[in-house]
Amino acid sequence: MAHRGYILLGLLLALALFLALPALVAWFRKHPERGLIYKLAPLAVFSFLLWLVLVAWAWTGKRNDAVLSRYVAKLRENKRLPLVIALLVVLGVAGSLLTLLR
């Protein structure tokens, strides 16, 4: 019975490390947008696609060359970034629910 607790704890720790990977990569590579990557990483639990985008973005370490960076900057200027993040989360949850309900 105690082994199940250790297995569950190990799985939760592995999931936490997996979800924290974009933030860890951004931190080690001193990414200029690492603060935003830190904030978006927990939301990746709802969308694997978001997680992949965050890992790629954290790995590049460049700010001006990526379309995503320019898009995020434009959303910040228009103060629409929270709305877009909420929309991504809703789409991720909806996609997960559709997959589970089929």
C-alpha positions, 0 to 999 in steps of 0.5 A, spaced: 500 500 500 505 504 501 508 503 494 502 506 491 503 512 495 510 513 492 508 511 485 503 517 485 508 522 488 513 520 483 508 521 477 506 527 480 513 530 481 515 527 474 508 531 471 511 537 475 518 537 472 515 536 465 510 542 465 516 546 468 521 544 463 519 551 458 520 555 464 527 551 466 530 552 459 528 559 459 531 560 466 538 557 464 538 560 457 537 567 460 531 568 455 529 575 455 521 573 455 522 568 461 517 572 466 512 571 461 514 563 459 514 562 467 507 565 467 504 561 461 508 554 463 502 552 468 497 553 463 500 548 459 497 543 463 491 544 459 494 544 452 500 540 450 501 544 443 502 550 448 507 546 452 511 545 445 510 552 443 513 554 450 519 549 449 520 552 442 520 559 445 524 558 451 529 554 447 530 560 441 532 565 446 531 570 441 526 576 442 525 579 435 526 574 430 520 570 432 513 571 430 510 569 437 514 575 440 512 580 436 505 578 437 505 578 444 508 585 444 502 587 440 497 584 445 501 587 450 500 594 447 493 593 446 492 590 453 489 583 450 494 578 452 490 576 458 484 575 453 488 571 448 491 566 454 484 565 457 482 563 450 488 558 449 486 555 455 479 554 454 480 551 447 485 547 450 480 544 455 475 544 450 479 539 445 481 535 451 474 534 453 472 532 446 477 527 446 475 524 452 468 524 450 469 520 444 
